[in-house]
Amino acid sequence: MSDKSYYDILGVSKTATDEEIKSAYRKLAIKYHPDKNQGDKAAEEKFKEATEAYEVLRDANKRKAYDQYGKAGVGAGGAGGFGGGAYTDFSDIFGDFGDIFGDFFGGGGRPGGGGRRSGPLRGSDLRYNLEVSLEDAALGREYKIEIPRLETCSDCGGSGAAKGSTPSTCPDCGGSGQIRRSQGFFSVATTCGTCRGKGTIISNPCKTCHGQGLVEKRRTINIKIPPGIESGSRLKVSGEGEAGPNGGPHGDLYVVTHIKKHELFERQANDLILSKKISLTQAILGGDIEVPTIDGKKVKMKIPEGTESGQVFRLKGHGIPYLGGYGKGDQHVIVKIEIPKKLTRRQRELIEEFARESGEGVSGSKGKIFTNK
């Protein structure tokens, strides 16, 4: 065992608080745990050192005796100093770190858990990417999707054993799914290699699922898209994920929406942007035009005299609904003045006259941009 002080082993000062000591030990235990460093004697030795140091410093009386007399004051110096069979209470040390130590200690992240691993387990969650049109995102719609997923085998009921037979208890782990071994003053549980942590052995496997208890099937599910949904939204469908092992419950299905690009409209949050061409005379003289909306209808919009290209008009309440039903966004119409490519002779004469009235020069008829009508 190292000659370093217990404080140096844990990397804390002599004035460290209980919480600082616990935190330092937690980090070292995670780093050097034997199950994480199988076959590494150096790591195992560091784990033992850290555990011995923590066993003393966590106890106020032992810590006081150690501070006064050193290791001699607490009877340390090897595994015998702790009675040989003692181990640290990891439930006190790791708390929320139970998941990290689940594989080390079998189920709960704590030694002595002894829970059977052959019980029902929750199935995996599934993700489905769904392409949604902008109209459906605005108005809402029900989609029918088909997904492949694991379901409980109907022939064996999820046991994995053929009809007329049952799984037998694993002789090596006694059904716990764990092999427990003592190393000095601490105890470690590892997954049983014979039953692979299940706690049971299937001698006569089901021919349908080949002993797995699960089979892949395709399932059709109706997905309701609410009005106002955005791209990247995640819809949870409870219980429509994969079935769990050993007859466990299904996980959940998460449907992620992807809004397709629209040929006319551009979405900005709950507003819609639309470009609309108007004629030169409409821009100059004004008038009413029809504008398409996302619900497939057309609404009248007034163009005032002297409208410029790029001018934006708002159609209030003709955008995307707010998710949850609290009103709608607006539709913004950007007008683009369309310049005629060809003119009749009469049209050109009128425009030239307009130009002269405005004091502007014209190029005459050499440009040949008119037709003989």
N, C-alpha and C positions, 0 to 999 in steps of 0.2 A: 504494500500500500504506500502511497506517496507520502513524503515527509512535509509536503506543503500544508499550510494551515487550511482549515475548513473554509475560511473566508476567501482565501486565494483560490481554492478549488472551484468555488461557486462564482468567483469574480466579483465579490461585493466587499464593501468596507466593513470594519468592525462595528460601525454605528448603523449598519443597514437595518431597515424596518423589516417586519415579518413579511410584508407584501413584496418587498424587493428581493428578499431571500427566496420566497416562493416563486417569483417570476424568473429569477436566475436559474433555479433548479429546473423549472418547467422547460426552459430552452435547452438546457444540457440533456435532459432526459429524452426529449424529442430527437436531438441530434445523435446521441450515442446509444439509443435503445438497441438491445441485442437482436430483436426481430428485424430491425432496419439495417443492421450491420452483421448479418449472419456470418460466422466464421472469423470475424475481426476481433481478435483477442484484445487489441489495444483499445478499441471502442468499448468492449465489455468491461475492461478495467476502469475506464473513465466513468462509465455508468455506475459502477460499484462505488467509486470514490465520491461521485456527486451525491449518490443516495445516502452514503454514510454521513457525509457532511450535512445534508439536509435533515437527516434523522436527529442530529444533535442540535443544530441551530434553530429548528422549528419549535423545539421544546424550551420554554423559558428557564426551567431549572437546570436542564442539561447544558444550555448555552452559558448560564452563569458559572457552572462548575468548569466548563471548558475554558472560559475566559480567565478563570483564576488558576487552574492547574494544567491546562492543555488536555491532550488526549487521555492522559492518565486519570484525569478527573472524571471521565465519563466511561472508563473501561473500554475504550476503543482500541483499534489496532488490527482489526480483521473482522471476519464475519462473526466470530465467536462473541465479539463485543456486543452484538445485538441478539444473542440467543440463538443464532444459527438459522432459525426458520422464519424470522420476522420479515415483513416486506412493507414498503411504503404504501400508504393509502392514496392511490392515484385519484380516487374520486374527489378527494380534498384538493389535490394539486391541480387537476386539469379542468374540472368543471365543464365549461363549454367546449373544451378540446376533446370531448368524448368521441367525436367522429374521427378525429385524427388517429386516436388510439384504438378504434374499433377493431382493426385487424390484429393489433397486438394482444388485446385482452379479451376479445371475443364478444362482440355484440354491443356492450355498453361503454367500452373504453375504460373498463375498470376490472382489476383482477378479482377473481372469485365470483364473477357474474354467472358462469356456468349455464347460461341460457342455451336451449336447443336451437340449432340453426336450421332445423328441418321444418320449422313452422312456416305458415303462409307469409309470403313477402309481397309487397306492393309492386305492381308492374311498372315498366318504364313509361315516361311521358313521350309523346310523339309530336312532331312539328310538320305542318302542311303549309306550303306556300300557295296562296290563291291569288290569281290575277283577276282584278275587278275593274270593270269599265267605269269611266267617270260618271256616266249617267246612273249606274247602280250605286256608286258611292254617294251620289247626291240624293237619290230617291229611295234607296234601300231595295234589297231583293233577297230571296232565298236561293242559295246555291246547293246543288246536290254533288257531293264529292265522294270518291271511292279511294279508300286507303288500304294498304296491306298492313296487317298487324298480327301479333301473336295472340292466340286465344287458347283457353284451357282445352286440352284434349278431351273430347266427349267420350272416347272409348275407355279411358282409364280414370277420368275425373280429375286429372292433374297429378296423379300419384306417380306416373311413369311406369307403373307395374302392369303387366298383362292381366286381363280378366281372370279372376279366380286365384290371383296371387297378391301378396302384399309385401312391401319393402320390409327388410329385417334390420334390426338395430345393428349399427356398426360395432364389431367386436373390439376395435382398437380404442375408440373414444367413448364407448358406452352410450352413444346417441347424443353426446353433447356437441359434436362437430369440432371439438378442440382437444388438443393434446397439451396437458399442463406439465411443466417441468420446473423444478426448483433449482435456482442457481445461488447458492450461498444464502443470503438473507432476503432475497426477493423471488417472486414466483412469476413465471411467464407462460401465457397460453398462446399456442400457435394452431393454425388450421390443420385439421386432420387430413393427411394425405390419402388415406384409404377411401374415405367417403367424400373428400373434397369439401368438408365443412357442412355437409347435409345431415349427418348423424345417422343416415340409413344407407343400406346397400340394396340395390335392385338386382336380384338374381335372374328374374324373368321379365325383361323389359317389354313394354307395350310396343307392338309392331307398327302402330299408327304414328306415334310420336318418337319412337326409338328411345324410350326411357326418359325423355325430356319433360313430359307432362304438358307440353305446349306445341301447338301447330300453327303454321301461318295460314291466314285466311284473308279474304278481301271483304271489306265492310263498307256499305253505302251509308253516308251520314248527311243530313240536311243542316246546312249552315246558314243562319239568318244574318245578313249584312245590314246593320242599322244605318239609316240616313245620316250622312255627315262623317262617315268613317274616313280616316286618313291612311295614306300609304305607310306601312310599317306597324299598323295597329295589330295587337295580338288578342285574338278571341279565344277564351278558354272554354272547352267543352269537357266538363267533368265526366270521368269514368269512361272515356272513349279512347284511352291509350291502350297499351299492351296489357294483357293479363299477367298477373304475378305468378311466380313459381309456387309450387305446392298448394295450388288453389287460392292464391292471394288475390286481392282486389286489383282491378284495372287502374292504370295510371290515367293521366289526363291527356287530351289532345289540344294543342295550341295551333290555331290557324292564323297565319301571318298574311296580311293583305298587302298587295302591290297594285297601286292604281295605274292603269294603262294610260299612255299619252293619247290625248284627244286631237282630232284633226282640226277642230275649230276653237275650242276653249283651252285656256291655260288657267290652272288653279293656283291661287295664292292664298293659303290658309282657307278661309271660308268665302273668299271672293273669287269671281271668275273674270277673266280678261278675254275680250273678243275684238278682233280687228274687223272693221266693216268698211267696204269701199263705197264711196258716194261719187256722184258725177260732178263735173265742174259747175254746171248750172245749179245743182242742189247746194253746193258749197257757197255759190254767190248769192242765189236768190232765197235759199232756205226751202223747207218743205218737210213732209213726213216720210219716214222710211220704216220698213219692217225689219225687226232684229230677231234672230233665233235665240231661244233660251234653252237651258239644259234639260227642261222637262219636255222638249219636243214641240213646244208652242212658239208662236211669234207674237211679239208685242210691238206697238207703234212707238216710234221715238221721233221727237221733233228736232229738226236741224235748223238752227237759227241762221239768218242771213250773215254772210261774211265768215262762215266757219273755215278754220284753217286746218290743213292736213296735220294729223297727230293730236288734234284736240280730243279730250277725253270726256265722255258723258257717262253719268251713273244711272243705272236702273236699280233703284232701291228694292231690296228684298228678293232679287232674282238670282242670288248666288247659292252657295251650298248651305244646307241646314246645319245649325250647331248641334253637335252630338248631345243627345238628351232632350231635344225638342224645344230649345229656347230661341226661336227666331232663325233668320237666315242672314247670310252675307249679301253682298251686292254684286251686280254685274257691271263691269266697266267696259264701255265700248270706245275703242280708239278708231276714229275715222281716218280713212286714207283717201285723198282726192285722186280720182282716176282721170288722167289726162287723155283725151281722145287721140288715137294714133292716125285717124283719117278724118277728113272733113269734106262735106259737100261744098260745091262752089258757093252756094248761098250762105252756108255756115261760115265760110272763110270771109266772105264779104262783110258779114255782120260783125265778126270778131275784129276785122281790120277797121271797121267803122268805130267800134268800141275803143280800139287802140288810139285812133286819131282823136276821139273825144277826150281821151285821157292824156293826150299829148305825148303818146309813145310812138316811136317809129316802127314800121313793119318792113319785112323783107320782100314783100311783093309775092308774085306767084311762082318764083323760080324754085322754091323748095318743093313744089309739086306734092303737097301733103293733102290735096283735096281730090275728090272724085267728081266725075261729070254726072251729077244727078239733077 
